[in-house]
Amino acid sequence: MSPMSSSVSARSAAEVNAEIRDLWQRSGGCLTPQDEAEYQQLLVEWAAATGAGARSAA
């Protein structure tokens, strides 16, 4: 099982967004490499929650 599959959950986009905001606040606006990896995973989860991955570019 890939690590990304466990990151994508049934959380709402608002819940994931709140975690993203918390990450940025905790980091003081400067992400470490570990924070960056977490941020990227959260973005994938947020996009899945919003359906952004299913949208086509216009």
C-alpha positions in Angstrom: 0.0 0.0 0.0 1.4 3.4 -0.9 1.8 6.1 1.8 -0.4 8.4 -0.1 -3.4 6.1 0.0 -3.4 6.3 3.8 -3.2 10.1 3.6 -6.3 10.5 1.5 -9.2 10.1 3.8 -12.8 11.0 4.2 -12.0 14.3 5.9 -13.7 17.4 4.6 -11.8 20.0 2.6 -12.4 22.4 5.5 -10.7 20.0 8.0 -7.7 19.5 5.7 -7.5 23.3 5.1 -7.5 23.9 8.8 -4.6 21.5 9.1 -2.7 23.2 6.3 -3.2 26.6 8.0 -2.0 25.2 11.3 1.1 23.8 9.6 2.0 27.2 8.1 1.3 28.9 11.4 3.5 26.4 13.3 6.3 26.8 10.8 6.3 30.5 10.9 5.9 30.6 7.1 9.2 28.7 6.5 8.7 25.0 5.9 11.4 22.5 6.7 11.8 19.6 4.2 9.7 17.4 6.5 7.0 20.1 6.7 7.1 20.4 2.9 6.5 16.7 2.6 3.5 16.9 5.0 2.2 20.0 3.1 2.4 18.2 -0.2 0.4 15.2 1.2 -2.2 17.6 2.7 -2.6 19.3 -0.7 -3.3 16.0 -2.3 -5.9 15.2 0.4 -7.4 18.7 0.0 -7.6 18.3 -3.8 -9.3 14.9 -3.4 -11.8 16.4 -0.9 -12.7 19.3 -3.2 -12.8 17.2 -6.3 -10.1 19.4 -7.8 -8.3 16.4 -9.3 -11.4 15.6 -11.4 -11.6 19.0 -12.9 -10.2 19.6 -16.4 -8.3 22.7 -17.3 -10.2 25.1 -19.4 
